[in-house]
C-alpha cells in the first residue's frame, strides 16, 4: 500500500453497513470453503486411487459435511456524524469545510453568527470509525476499538445425492473381466461393444470407453466399453 493510500485509510471512516456486510461475507466464504473441502473428499473417494482409498471406500467411510449454523459478532467503534459546513459573505467568497468530528447523533442546522449574510448546511451520515492514532491526533479524541466474532461449526448430514457421485475410472486397456470388477467397485454398470465374442481372449481388452475417464456419473449409471485388440 502506498503512503497516500495508507494516509487515506487512516483518516477515512467506513460506513457501518459495510462493516456488517463484510462480516457476513466472511462467514459465507468460510461455509463455501467447508462445502468445497467435503465435496473434494467425496470425489477423491470414488476416483482411481491407491489401496488405502479403496479400503476406505469398501469399509463404508464417508466424508463429513460441516455447517456454520450461527455466527455472533460484536463490534465496538466510535460513532461520528460526517458533514460539511459552507459559509459565504456578501463582500466576497469564503468557504470553510469541517470534516468528520464527534457530534450529537441528531444534529441540527443553524445559521452561523458572523458579519454579513451567511448560510450553513449540514448533511449528516452515520459512520463507524475505528479510533486509530490518525483520528485521535487530528480530532483530539480518545477511545478504544474491539471486535469479537463467535461462530459454531457442527457436522450435518450430507446433501441429498452427494453419496451418489461417481468418477468414471480408466478401463483402457483392461480385460473384460477386470473392467467389470473395476466398475462394480464404483457401483457402476458396464456394457460391452465391439469384439464381444472374443472377450475372454488374452489379446482383447477395452480400447474405448464412454463416458471418458474422469467424468462424473451417479451410482447405477452405465459405462460402455468397446473391446478390441490391445498390446499388453
N, C-alpha and C positions, 0 to 999 in steps of 0.2 A: 504494500500500500504506500502511495506517495505521501510526502509531508502535507500537501494540500488536502488530500482525501482524509488523512488522519485528523487534521485540524477540523474539517467539516464534520467528521464523525464525532469528535469530542464535544462540539457545541450544538449539534442538531438534535432536536427532540424527535422521538419516534411516536407516532400515533398509537394510542393504547390498543385499538382494534388490531393493528398489525402485529403487536406483541402476542396477543391471544391467538391470532391466526397462525403465527409461526410455531407456537407450542402445539397446536392441533396438527399442523403439517408434519412435525417431528414424530408425533405418536403414530400418524398414519404411515409414515415411511418405515417406522420400526415394525409395524404389523405386516407390511408388504415384505420386508426382509425375512420375517419369520415364516411367512407362507412360501416364499421362493425357496428357502432352505429345505422345507419339508417336501415340496414338490420335486426338487432335485434328488432327494434321497429316494423317493418313490421311483423315479426314472432309473436311477442307478441300480436299484434292487432288481429291476426286470430288464436290465441290459446285459450284454455279454460281459461277464466279469470273471474274477478268479474263483478259486474253490471256496474261499471264505464267504463271498457274496452268495454263492449257490447254497451253502449250508444255512445262511441266514434266511434265504427265501424258503427253503424246504422246512425250516423249523417253525415257520409261521410268524416270524418277526415282521413288524410293520413300523414305519416311521411314525413318530408322534407329532401331531399338529398342536401348535400353541396359539393362544389369543391373548390380547390385552383387553379385558372386559371393561376396565375403567381406568381413568387417569385423573389425578387431583393435582392442581397447580396453585401455587401461592406466590404472587409477585408483589414485592414491596418497593414502591418507587415514589418519587415526589411528583405531585400533580401541579402543573402550571397552566396558565392561560396565555396563549401566544396571540399577540395582536400588534397593530401599528397605529401610531397617532401622528397625524399630519397637521401642522399649523401653518397658516399663511397670514401675512399682514397686507394691509391695503397699500402701504408705502413700498412694498417690494416683496419678492417671493422668498420665503424662508421655510425650509422643510426639516422637520425633526422626526426621526423614526426611533421608536423604542422597541427592542427585541423581546424575546421571551423573558419573563420575570414573574416571580410569585405574586399572584393577585387573588382576590376573592373568587370563589367558584362562580358566583353570579355577579359579574361586573356590571357597572352602569356607565352610561355615557354622559358626560357633562362638558360644557364649554370651558376652555382654558381661560384663566384670568390673565389678561395682558392688554397692552395698549393696542388700539386699532381693532379691526374686525378679525375674529379668529373662529375657527371651526374645528371640531375634533370628531373622529370616528373610530370606534373600537370594534374589531371583528374577532370575537373570541373563538378559540378552538381548543378542545381538550387534548392534551398531550401527556405521555408518560415519559419522564426524563430521568434516567439514572443520574444520581448526584455524583459525578466524577470530578476530578481536580479542575478541569477546564470550566465547568459550570460553577463550581464553588468560588474560584478565583474571580470569575467575571461578574458574578452577581452577589458575592459575599453571602453565600447561602451554605448552610451546614445541614447534613442529613446522612442517611445510610440507604443502601440498596441491597436487596437479597431476593433470591428466587428459589423456590422449592417445588419439585415435581415428584409426585409419588404415583407409581403405577404397579399393577399386578400382572404377572404372566402365568397363565394356567393352561394345562392340557385340555384339549377339546377333541371330540370325535372327528375323524377325517371327513372331509366334504363328500357328499354322495358322488360315487363314481371315481373317486381318487384311486381306490384299490383296483379298479378295472383297467387302469392304464397299463399298456404293454409296449415295449420297444422291440421291433422286429429284429431277431438275430440274423447273423450272416450264415446262410446254408450252403454257400458255394465253397468247395466242391464236394460236400458231404454225400455219402451214400444215402439211399432212400431210407434205410432203417435208422441211421444216425440222425438224419434230418427230422424224421418223425419223432424220435426221442427228444431231440432238442426243443421242438415246438411244444411238446407235451409239458415240458418243464415251465413253459410260459403260459400255459392254458390256452394255446392257440391250435387251430385245426389246420392240417396240411392237405392239399390236393395236388396230385401229380399230373403232369402232362409230358408229352414227348415220348421217349423210349420206355414206356411203362412196362412193356413185355420183357425187357431186359433189366428190370430194376435191381435184381439180385446179382448182376454181373460185377466183377471186380473193377472193370474199366468204365462203369457207368455211375454217374453221380449228378448232382444238381449243377446245371450250367447257367440257369437264370431263375430269378425269383421275383414275385410281385405280391405285396409291396417290397420295395428295396430295403436293405438293412438300414436300421436307424430310424425308420418311420414309426409313427405311433399308431397303435391299434388298441382295441378293447378286448378284454378276455372273451374267448369264444369266436373271435373273428378268424377268417380263412386266409391262409398264405398259399399261393400257387407256386409250386416248384417244378421247373422243366428239367427233365432228365436227358442226359446226352453223354457222349464220350468225353472223359476227362483224363488229364495227365496226373498221375499220382506219384 
